[in-house]
Amino acid sequence: MTEATAKPPAALHSDLERNAIGALGATMQAITHISPAIAAFFYTQFVVSLAGITAPIAYLIGFLLVLMLGNSLVQLSKHLPSAGSYYTYVSRAIHPRIGFLTSWMYVLYSPLCGGPIYGFFGFIAAGALKSYYNIDVPWLWWVCIAVGAPLVAFLQHKGIKISTKAMLVLGAFEIGIVFLLALSGFLHPGAGGISLAVFNPANMLKDSGGALAISGFTLAIVFSVQGLTGWEAAAPLAEETQNPRRNVPISVIASITLIGAFLVFVFWGIITYFGVDSIGNLINSKELPALAMAQDLWGGFWLLLLFAFLNSVIAVCLATANVGTRMWYAMARSGSFPKALAKVEPKRKTPTNAILLQMVLSLVAGIGVGFWFGADVSFFLIDGLILVIGVTVVYLFANLSVFMFYRGEKKAEFNVLLHVVFPLLSSLVLIYAVVQSFNPAPAEPYSWAPVIDGVWFLAGVVILVWMRARGREDWLLNAGEAIAEA
């Protein structure tokens, strides 16, 4: 390892509010980043089209694989608590330049996804209002972005305690409504009734509304892994979390376990409503299955589900914004990003310039790309394919970091299962996920995603070369530093 990566954790100074949140706040940050309503309802139709009635098994297996990915974050965060998260971990374990590229790719994940999420909610809401009430509001998608991005920035500016409380309330309401809809499915089962057939692996080979096979089921697992992304969102709040070496790992495992089990239950409930013996009704639904289900079972109260979507959108965008702003703050503090992004408001202890940058990025990504391609295409392009490639690079570097960190600095704690088997197996699944996402290549503009990610990665390399040519490399000595607990 280099001198920069071999140093022990320094007593790094943080201007963020120390001990502002506990294990519950950190866990809710991760849960809302996963976004249970979006993960449950926006993925349902596609995952079921691949796995049929065995979609709950696909999510169960995906949940176990995500636990392996979560293990990597747990193993690193318990020794290296830092707002930099993956930037700090990879810089320390591999090299600061690789840490920079990791966080550079992370920009295509949490910081970028907020705007398209606002827009897609507006698109779904406009479609529902047109369908059910003949109210035509085609402009609703960009209004949601124009209102949502400043609202989230305002909540962030008020302080991490306020934003965490907002996520707690919004997330609790979202989970409650989603749970009630799944429960309604069990109370009003379709053909086949409440059946354990959804947990019988042999059923993945049966023809249930489409020709299903092992390959389809495997791809369903891949998309379930993608649907569970967001569990790592507690790590960037380490410098604001009480006892971060304990509470951040707890929040990671708790969020994965709770939401993994929750989504298996929700998928089972939705499938039960449409009927395990008539799964084609779900696969061929012309409306979002969750909305069709709520409108049929709840009548006019289906608007509660739309409100749950709204809660989910605000909560997930707040969580993603917290991740992006803390990462930029840490990078600016070390010197690899402009120092202006390390500015912290003295009273509320929030990174003001980073919050403004995050808001602008949400507006540009949401409204700009939305007007170019449409709000629905923008969502699936940015929050789907571009995000998948970007976060895959991040997770792969993190898995490599676990191995190198415990074979080097923490050799006495090295464990073959935790530091070799889990990272290697989850890495292979991630690589397979990316290959399957582009095999065959999707239509334009979705096929542009690898090019966009590749150009963005090369831009990061160019920045590193420029900094080296200008002699601006003092940041290499600080990139791997973590907050030392009192």
C-alpha positions as CSV (number, residue, x, y, z in Angstrom):
1,M,0.0,0.0,0.0
2,T,1.0,3.6,-0.5
3,E,1.9,5.9,2.4
4,A,-1.5,7.6,1.9
5,T,-3.3,4.3,2.4
6,A,-1.2,2.9,5.1
7,K,-1.9,5.5,7.7
8,P,-4.0,4.7,10.8
9,P,-7.3,6.6,11.2
10,A,-6.6,10.2,12.0
11,A,-8.6,12.4,14.5
12,L,-10.2,14.1,11.5
13,H,-12.1,17.2,12.2
14,S,-15.8,17.4,11.1
15,D,-17.9,20.6,11.0
16,L,-21.1,18.4,10.7
17,E,-23.3,18.0,13.8
18,R,-21.9,15.2,15.9
19,N,-24.2,12.7,17.6
20,A,-27.3,14.2,15.9
21,I,-29.0,10.9,15.1
22,G,-29.1,7.4,16.6
23,A,-29.5,3.9,15.2
24,L,-33.2,4.5,14.3
25,G,-32.4,7.6,12.3
26,A,-29.6,5.9,10.4
27,T,-31.7,2.9,9.7
28,M,-34.6,5.0,8.4
29,Q,-32.1,6.9,6.2
30,A,-31.2,3.5,4.6
31,I,-34.8,2.3,4.4
32,T,-36.1,5.4,2.7
33,H,-33.2,5.3,0.3
34,I,-34.3,1.8,-0.7
35,S,-37.8,3.3,-1.1
36,P,-40.2,0.4,-0.3
37,A,-43.1,1.7,-2.3
38,I,-41.1,2.2,-5.5
39,A,-39.2,-1.1,-5.0
40,A,-42.5,-3.0,-4.5
41,F,-44.7,-1.4,-7.1
42,F,-42.6,-0.2,-9.9
43,Y,-40.7,-3.5,-10.2
44,T,-43.7,-5.8,-9.6
45,Q,-45.0,-6.3,-13.2
46,F,-41.6,-6.8,-14.8
47,V,-40.2,-9.2,-12.1
48,V,-43.4,-11.3,-12.2
49,S,-43.2,-11.4,-16.0
50,L,-39.8,-13.1,-15.6
51,A,-40.4,-15.3,-12.5
52,G,-44.2,-15.8,-12.6
53,I,-45.7,-16.8,-9.3
54,T,-42.2,-17.5,-7.9
55,A,-41.3,-13.8,-7.8
56,P,-41.3,-13.9,-4.0
57,I,-38.5,-16.5,-4.2
58,A,-36.6,-14.3,-6.6
59,Y,-36.8,-11.4,-4.1
60,L,-35.8,-13.7,-1.2
61,I,-32.7,-14.9,-3.1
62,G,-32.0,-11.3,-4.1
63,F,-32.3,-10.3,-0.4
64,L,-29.6,-12.9,0.6
65,L,-27.3,-11.6,-2.1
66,V,-27.8,-8.0,-1.0
67,L,-26.9,-9.1,2.5
68,M,-23.5,-10.2,1.1
69,L,-23.1,-6.7,-0.5
70,G,-24.1,-5.2,2.8
71,N,-21.4,-7.2,4.5
72,S,-18.8,-5.3,2.6
73,L,-20.1,-2.0,3.9
74,V,-20.4,-3.3,7.4
75,Q,-16.8,-4.6,7.4
76,L,-15.4,-1.3,6.3
77,S,-17.7,1.1,8.1
78,K,-17.0,-0.4,11.5
79,H,-13.4,0.7,11.2
80,L,-13.6,3.7,9.0
81,P,-16.6,5.9,10.0
82,S,-16.6,8.9,7.6
83,A,-19.0,11.1,5.6
84,G,-17.0,10.1,2.6
85,S,-18.3,6.5,2.8
86,Y,-17.0,4.6,-0.2
87,Y,-14.6,7.4,-1.1
88,T,-12.9,6.9,2.3
89,Y,-13.0,3.1,2.2
90,V,-11.6,2.6,-1.2
91,S,-9.0,5.4,-0.8
92,R,-7.8,3.7,2.4
93,A,-7.8,0.1,1.2
94,I,-6.7,0.4,-2.4
95,H,-5.5,3.9,-3.4
96,P,-6.9,7.5,-3.1
97,R,-7.2,7.8,-6.9
98,I,-9.3,4.7,-7.1
99,G,-11.3,6.1,-4.2
100,F,-11.9,9.3,-6.2
101,L,-13.1,7.3,-9.3
102,T,-15.4,5.3,-7.0
103,S,-17.0,8.4,-5.7
104,W,-17.0,10.0,-9.1
105,M,-19.1,7.1,-10.4
106,Y,-21.3,7.4,-7.3
107,V,-22.5,10.7,-8.7
108,L,-24.4,8.7,-11.3
109,Y,-26.2,6.9,-8.4
110,S,-27.6,8.8,-5.4
111,P,-26.9,12.4,-6.4
112,L,-28.3,12.1,-9.9
113,C,-31.5,10.0,-9.3
114,G,-33.7,12.6,-7.4
115,G,-34.9,14.7,-10.4
116,P,-36.1,11.8,-12.5
117,I,-37.9,10.3,-9.5
118,Y,-39.9,13.5,-9.0
119,G,-40.7,13.6,-12.7
120,F,-41.8,9.9,-12.8
121,F,-44.1,10.4,-9.9
122,G,-45.7,13.3,-11.7
123,F,-46.0,11.2,-14.8
124,I,-47.7,8.4,-12.9
125,A,-50.0,10.8,-11.0
126,A,-51.0,12.6,-14.2
127,G,-51.8,9.2,-15.9
128,A,-53.9,8.1,-12.9
129,L,-55.9,11.4,-12.8
130,K,-56.5,11.2,-16.5
131,S,-57.7,7.6,-16.3
132,Y,-59.9,7.8,-13.2
133,Y,-61.2,11.4,-13.3
134,N,-60.5,12.6,-16.9
135,I,-58.3,15.4,-15.5
136,D,-55.6,16.2,-18.0
137,V,-52.4,17.6,-16.4
138,P,-49.6,16.7,-18.7
139,W,-47.4,19.3,-17.1
140,L,-47.5,17.8,-13.7
141,W,-44.2,15.9,-14.1
142,W,-42.0,19.0,-14.4
143,V,-44.0,20.9,-11.7
144,C,-43.2,18.0,-9.3
145,I,-39.5,18.4,-10.0
146,A,-39.6,22.2,-9.7
147,V,-41.3,21.9,-6.3
148,G,-39.7,18.8,-5.0
149,A,-36.0,19.7,-5.5
150,P,-36.2,23.0,-3.6
151,L,-38.4,21.4,-0.9
152,V,-35.8,18.7,-0.2
153,A,-33.0,21.3,-0.2
154,F,-34.9,23.3,2.3
155,L,-35.3,20.3,4.6
156,Q,-31.6,19.5,4.3
157,H,-30.7,23.0,5.1
158,K,-32.8,23.0,8.3
159,G,-30.4,20.3,9.7
160,I,-29.9,16.5,9.7
161,K,-32.3,16.1,12.7
162,I,-35.1,17.8,10.8
163,S,-34.5,15.8,7.6
164,T,-34.2,12.6,9.6
165,K,-37.5,13.2,11.4
166,A,-39.2,14.0,8.0
167,M,-37.9,10.7,6.6
168,L,-39.1,8.8,9.7
169,V,-42.7,10.2,9.3
170,L,-42.8,9.9,5.5
171,G,-41.2,6.4,5.6
172,A,-43.6,5.1,8.3
173,F,-46.6,6.3,6.4
174,E,-45.3,4.8,3.1
175,I,-44.6,1.4,4.7
176,G,-48.0,1.4,6.4
177,I,-49.9,2.0,3.2
178,V,-47.9,-0.5,1.2
179,F,-48.5,-3.1,4.0
180,L,-52.2,-2.5,4.0
181,L,-52.4,-2.9,0.2
182,A,-50.6,-6.3,0.4
183,L,-52.8,-7.3,3.3
184,S,-55.9,-6.4,1.2
185,G,-54.6,-8.8,-1.4
186,F,-54.6,-11.7,1.1
187,L,-58.1,-10.7,2.2
188,H,-59.4,-10.7,-1.4
189,P,-57.4,-13.5,-3.1
190,G,-57.9,-14.3,-6.8
191,A,-57.9,-17.7,-8.5
192,G,-56.0,-20.2,-6.4
193,G,-56.5,-18.4,-3.1
194,I,-53.7,-17.9,-0.6
195,S,-51.1,-20.4,-1.7
196,L,-47.6,-21.5,-0.7
197,A,-47.0,-22.3,-4.4
198,V,-45.2,-19.0,-4.7
199,F,-42.4,-20.5,-2.6
200,N,-42.1,-23.8,-4.5
201,P,-39.0,-23.5,-6.8
202,A,-40.5,-26.1,-9.1
203,N,-43.1,-23.6,-10.2
204,M,-40.4,-21.4,-11.9
205,L,-40.4,-23.9,-14.7
206,K,-44.1,-23.8,-15.3
207,D,-45.9,-21.7,-18.0
208,S,-47.8,-19.1,-16.0
209,G,-48.8,-16.3,-18.4
210,G,-45.6,-16.7,-20.4
211,A,-42.8,-19.1,-21.2
212,L,-40.8,-19.1,-18.0
213,A,-37.4,-20.8,-17.5
214,I,-34.4,-20.7,-15.3
215,S,-32.9,-17.8,-17.3
216,G,-36.0,-15.6,-16.6
217,F,-36.0,-16.5,-13.0
218,T,-32.3,-15.6,-12.7
219,L,-32.9,-12.3,-14.4
220,A,-35.7,-11.7,-11.9
221,I,-33.2,-12.2,-9.1
222,V,-30.9,-9.6,-10.7
223,F,-33.7,-7.0,-10.8
224,S,-34.7,-7.8,-7.2
225,V,-31.1,-6.9,-6.2
226,Q,-31.4,-3.6,-8.1
227,G,-34.7,-3.0,-6.4
228,L,-33.1,-3.3,-3.0
229,T,-30.2,-0.9,-3.6
230,G,-30.0,2.0,-1.1
231,W,-29.1,0.1,2.0
232,E,-25.7,1.8,2.1
233,A,-27.2,5.2,2.6
234,A,-26.5,5.3,6.3
235,A,-22.7,5.3,5.9
236,P,-22.3,8.9,4.7
237,L,-24.1,10.1,7.9
238,A,-21.4,8.4,10.1
239,E,-20.0,11.7,11.3
240,E,-23.5,12.8,12.5
241,T,-24.4,9.4,14.0
242,Q,-24.0,8.4,17.6
243,N,-21.4,5.6,18.0
244,P,-21.1,5.2,14.2
245,R,-18.8,2.1,14.4
246,R,-21.7,0.3,16.0
247,N,-24.8,2.0,14.6
248,V,-23.9,2.3,10.9
249,P,-23.4,-1.5,10.6
250,I,-26.6,-2.1,12.5
251,S,-28.5,0.2,10.2
252,V,-27.2,-1.5,7.1
253,I,-28.1,-5.0,8.2
254,A,-31.4,-3.9,9.8
255,S,-32.6,-2.1,6.6
256,I,-31.7,-5.0,4.3
257,T,-33.4,-7.5,6.6
258,L,-36.5,-5.5,7.3
259,I,-37.2,-4.4,3.8
260,G,-36.1,-7.7,2.2
261,A,-38.7,-9.6,4.3
262,F,-41.3,-6.8,3.7
263,L,-40.9,-6.9,0.0
264,V,-41.3,-10.7,-0.1
265,F,-44.6,-10.3,1.8
266,V,-45.8,-7.5,-0.5
267,F,-45.0,-9.4,-3.7
268,W,-46.9,-12.4,-2.3
269,G,-49.9,-10.2,-1.4
270,I,-50.1,-8.6,-4.8
271,I,-49.7,-12.0,-6.6
272,T,-52.4,-13.5,-4.3
273,Y,-54.9,-10.7,-5.3
274,F,-54.4,-11.2,-9.1
275,G,-54.5,-15.0,-8.6
276,V,-51.7,-17.6,-8.5
277,D,-53.7,-19.5,-11.1
278,S,-54.2,-16.5,-13.3
279,I,-50.9,-14.6,-13.0
280,G,-51.3,-13.4,-16.6
281,N,-53.8,-10.8,-15.3
282,L,-51.0,-9.2,-13.4
283,I,-48.4,-9.5,-16.2
284,N,-50.8,-8.1,-18.8
285,S,-52.2,-5.3,-16.7
286,K,-52.4,-2.1,-18.7
287,E,-52.1,0.0,-15.5
288,L,-49.5,-0.1,-12.8
289,P,-50.7,-3.3,-10.9
290,A,-50.6,-1.6,-7.5
291,L,-52.8,1.3,-8.7
292,A,-55.3,-1.0,-10.4
293,M,-55.4,-3.1,-7.3
294,A,-56.0,-0.1,-5.0
295,Q,-58.6,1.4,-7.2
296,D,-60.5,-1.9,-7.3
297,L,-60.3,-2.7,-3.6
298,W,-60.3,0.7,-2.0
299,G,-62.5,2.7,-4.4
300,G,-62.0,6.4,-3.9
301,F,-59.4,5.7,-1.2
302,W,-57.0,4.5,-3.9
303,L,-55.6,8.1,-3.6
304,L,-54.0,6.9,-0.3
305,L,-51.7,4.8,-2.5
306,L,-50.9,7.8,-4.6
307,F,-50.1,9.7,-1.5
308,A,-47.9,6.8,-0.3
309,F,-46.0,7.2,-3.6
310,L,-45.6,10.9,-2.9
311,N,-44.3,10.1,0.6
312,S,-41.9,7.6,-0.9
313,V,-40.6,10.1,-3.5
314,I,-39.9,12.9,-1.0
315,A,-38.3,10.4,1.5
316,V,-36.1,8.7,-1.1
317,C,-35.0,12.0,-2.6
318,L,-34.2,13.4,0.8
319,A,-32.1,10.3,1.6
320,T,-30.3,10.4,-1.7
321,A,-29.6,14.1,-1.3
322,N,-28.1,13.4,2.2
323,V,-25.8,10.8,0.7
324,G,-24.6,13.1,-2.2
325,T,-24.0,16.2,-0.1
326,R,-22.1,14.3,2.7
327,M,-19.9,12.6,0.1
328,W,-19.1,15.9,-1.6
329,Y,-18.4,17.6,1.8
330,A,-15.9,14.9,2.7
331,M,-14.2,15.0,-0.7
332,A,-13.9,18.8,-0.6
333,R,-12.6,18.6,3.0
334,S,-9.8,16.3,1.8
335,G,-9.1,18.6,-1.2
336,S,-10.1,16.3,-4.1
337,F,-13.2,18.5,-4.8
338,P,-13.5,22.3,-4.7
339,K,-13.1,23.6,-1.2
340,A,-16.4,25.6,-1.5
341,L,-18.3,22.3,-1.2
342,A,-16.9,21.9,2.3
343,K,-18.6,25.0,3.6
344,V,-20.9,24.3,6.5
345,E,-23.6,26.6,7.9
346,P,-22.4,27.3,11.5
347,K,-25.7,27.2,13.2
348,R,-27.4,24.2,11.6
349,K,-24.1,22.5,10.6
350,T,-25.2,21.6,7.1
351,P,-23.1,21.7,4.0
352,T,-24.8,24.6,2.3
353,N,-23.0,24.7,-1.0
354,A,-23.2,20.9,-1.4
355,I,-26.9,21.2,-0.8
356,L,-27.3,23.9,-3.5
357,L,-25.3,21.8,-6.0
358,Q,-27.5,18.8,-5.2
359,M,-30.6,20.8,-5.9
360,V,-29.3,22.2,-9.2
361,L,-28.3,18.7,-10.3
362,S,-31.8,17.4,-9.5
363,L,-33.4,20.2,-11.5
364,V,-31.1,19.7,-14.5
365,A,-31.3,15.9,-14.6
366,G,-35.1,15.9,-14.0
367,I,-36.4,18.8,-16.1
368,G,-33.6,18.8,-18.8
369,V,-33.6,15.1,-19.6
370,G,-37.4,14.9,-19.0
371,F,-38.1,17.5,-21.7
372,W,-35.6,15.8,-24.0
373,F,-37.0,12.2,-23.7
374,G,-40.1,12.3,-21.5
375,A,-40.4,11.8,-17.8
376,D,-40.9,8.1,-18.0
377,V,-38.0,7.5,-20.3
378,S,-35.8,9.8,-18.2
379,F,-36.6,7.7,-15.1
380,F,-35.8,4.4,-16.6
381,L,-32.7,5.7,-18.4
382,I,-31.1,7.5,-15.4
383,D,-32.5,5.7,-12.4
384,G,-32.5,2.4,-14.2
385,L,-29.6,1.7,-16.6
386,I,-27.2,4.5,-15.9
387,L,-27.6,4.0,-12.2
388,V,-27.1,0.3,-12.4
389,I,-23.8,0.6,-14.2
390,G,-22.6,3.4,-11.9
391,V,-23.4,1.6,-8.6
392,T,-22.0,-1.7,-9.9
393,V,-18.6,0.0,-10.3
394,V,-18.9,1.3,-6.8
395,Y,-19.9,-2.0,-5.3
396,L,-17.1,-3.9,-7.1
397,F,-14.5,-1.5,-5.8
398,A,-16.0,-1.8,-2.3
399,N,-15.8,-5.6,-2.5
400,L,-12.2,-5.4,-3.6
401,S,-11.5,-3.0,-0.8
402,V,-12.8,-5.4,1.8
403,F,-10.4,-8.0,0.7
404,M,-7.4,-5.7,0.6
405,F,-8.2,-3.9,3.8
406,Y,-8.4,-7.1,5.8
407,R,-5.4,-8.7,4.1
408,G,-3.4,-5.6,4.9
409,E,-4.2,-3.2,7.7
410,K,-6.5,-5.6,9.6
411,K,-4.9,-8.9,8.8
412,A,-5.5,-10.2,12.3
413,E,-9.2,-10.0,11.7
414,F,-9.2,-11.7,8.2
415,N,-12.1,-14.1,7.6
416,V,-12.3,-16.1,4.4
417,L,-16.2,-16.2,4.3
418,L,-16.7,-12.5,5.1
419,H,-13.7,-11.0,3.2
420,V,-13.4,-13.4,0.2
421,V,-16.5,-15.6,-0.4
422,F,-19.2,-13.0,0.1
423,P,-17.5,-10.2,-1.9
424,L,-16.5,-12.5,-4.7
425,L,-20.0,-14.1,-5.1
426,S,-21.8,-10.8,-4.9
427,S,-19.4,-9.3,-7.5
428,L,-20.1,-12.1,-9.9
429,V,-23.9,-11.5,-9.5
430,L,-23.4,-7.7,-10.2
431,I,-21.4,-8.4,-13.3
432,Y,-24.0,-10.8,-14.6
433,A,-26.7,-8.2,-13.8
434,V,-25.0,-5.6,-16.0
435,V,-24.4,-8.1,-18.9
436,Q,-28.0,-9.2,-18.8
437,S,-29.3,-5.6,-18.7
438,F,-27.7,-5.0,-22.1
439,N,-28.1,-8.4,-23.7
440,P,-29.7,-7.8,-26.1
441,A,-29.0,-4.1,-26.3
442,P,-32.1,-2.1,-25.5
443,A,-33.5,0.5,-27.9
444,E,-32.3,4.1,-27.9
445,P,-31.8,6.1,-25.7
446,Y,-31.5,3.2,-23.2
447,S,-28.6,1.8,-25.2
448,W,-26.7,5.0,-24.5
449,A,-26.3,4.2,-20.8
450,P,-22.9,2.3,-21.1
451,V,-21.5,5.1,-23.3
452,I,-22.7,7.8,-20.8
453,D,-21.1,5.9,-17.9
454,G,-17.9,5.2,-19.8
455,V,-17.5,8.9,-20.8
456,W,-18.2,9.9,-17.2
457,F,-15.5,7.5,-15.9
458,L,-13.0,8.8,-18.5
459,A,-13.8,12.4,-17.4
460,G,-12.9,11.3,-13.8
461,V,-9.6,10.0,-15.1
462,V,-8.9,13.2,-17.0
463,I,-9.5,15.2,-13.8
464,L,-7.0,13.0,-11.9
465,V,-4.4,13.5,-14.7
466,W,-5.0,17.3,-14.6
467,M,-4.6,17.4,-10.8
468,R,-1.4,15.5,-11.0
469,A,0.0,17.7,-13.8
470,R,-0.8,20.8,-11.8
471,G,0.8,19.3,-8.6
472,R,-2.5,19.4,-6.7
473,E,-2.2,16.1,-4.9
474,D,-2.1,17.0,-1.3
475,W,-5.5,15.4,-1.0
476,L,-3.9,11.9,-1.5
477,L,-2.7,12.1,2.1
478,N,-6.2,12.8,3.5
479,A,-8.6,10.8,1.4
480,G,-8.4,7.7,3.6
481,E,-8.8,9.4,7.0
482,A,-11.8,8.6,9.2
483,I,-13.4,10.2,12.2
484,A,-11.8,8.9,15.4
485,E,-14.4,8.3,18.1
486,A,-13.9,9.9,21.5
